[in-house]
Amino acid sequence: MLDPNGRVVMLSGASRGIGLAIARRLHAQGYTLSLGVRKPDAAVFAAFDPARTLVQCFDAERAETAAQWVDATVARFGRIDALINNAGILRPLDLRSGDESVLDEMWAVNVKAPFRLIRLALPHLEKGGHGRIINVASTDGKRYRDTVSVAYAMTKHAVMALTHAAKFAGWEKGVRVTALCPGAVDTDLVASVPGVTPSANRIAPETIAETVAFLLRLPNTASVAELVLNTRLESWI
C-alpha cells in the first residue's frame, strides 16, 4: 500500500459535502492537500495543517482557474500525486421540457472541468510513477433509472468515458484511474433538488471519504477502474 506522507492530492469541490469529508479524512492520514474551491474560506479549513494545505480558487465554469490551480499546486509543493475530481452540480431537466442551458451548465462543471484538470495534471502525475485520478461519478453514470435530470445522467455517463480514456493515457507511466459511482449521498446537493424526498437510505459522505482513502493507497498492481456503492437493490449489477 502507498504511504500517504509527502503525497500531494488535488481535490475539487472541497468546501462541503463529499469534498469536505474527503479533505478531512486525507488530512488526518497525512496527505498534503491542494483544495480547489469556488470561494476560499480559511475558516472551513482552520483545523488543517497550513504547512501541507493549499486552498485555491477553482471555479469549474472558468477554464482559466484550472490552469491557475495546477500551477499554484506545483509552485507550492513541487509535485502532484493524485487528482480527485469531486466538484459537480445537479439541476433538474426533463427530456421533454426544460431549458437547454441547464445541460450546458452541467456539462461545463461535470465534464469539461475534470477533462481540463486531467489534461493539465497528467504530466505531473506521470512523473512519480504512482499517480492517481479518482473521478466522482454516480450510479446515474452506469444506468438510467427514475432520475430527476436526464442532463445529470448524461454528464455522468461522459465522466465514465473520460475515466477510461485517462486510464489508457496514463497507464504505462503508472497512473491509475478510478470512477467512483455512489448512489444517493446524504449531502445538501441531493437535498436541494426539487422532487427528491428525504431518506435515511443514503450514503454518508464519510463513507465516500473512507473509500477514496482506500483507493489512493492501492498499489499499481491493484487498479480499480470502476467502483459502485449501492444504497438499494439494483438489477443491473
Secondary structure, DSSP 8 states (H G I E B T S, - for coil): ----TT-EEEEESTTSHHHHHHHHHHHHHT-EEEEEESS--GGGGTTS-GGGEEEEE--TT-HHHHHHHHHHHHHHHS---EEEE-------B-SSSS-THHHHHHHIIIIIHHHHHHHHHHHHHHHTS--EEEEE--GGGT---S-SBHHHHHHHHHHHHHHHHHHHHHGGGT-EEEEEEES-BSSHHHHTSTT----S-SB-HHHHHHHHHHHHH--TTS--SEEEE-SS--S--
